[in-house]
């Protein structure tokens, strides 16, 4: 089964792209998931590990395709806190 994941940050452009892709693929052959990293920051490391550097991006069977890139994924990465 082909796996396709759309990682985005939840802006209006990204939400429109997610809405366009949702329901586009045959569920018998393709698993599609739209991940809003703005709301689900725990999955930011997963996106970065997959090779996503700009949002929105599609990851198709491990290959990254940037779609209208306008946001760097690093702005969603957890910030290290300084300890005294």
Helices and strands as residue ranges (DSSP letters): E 2-8, H 12-21, E 30-36, G 41-43, H 44-50, E 54-60, E 63-72, G 73-76
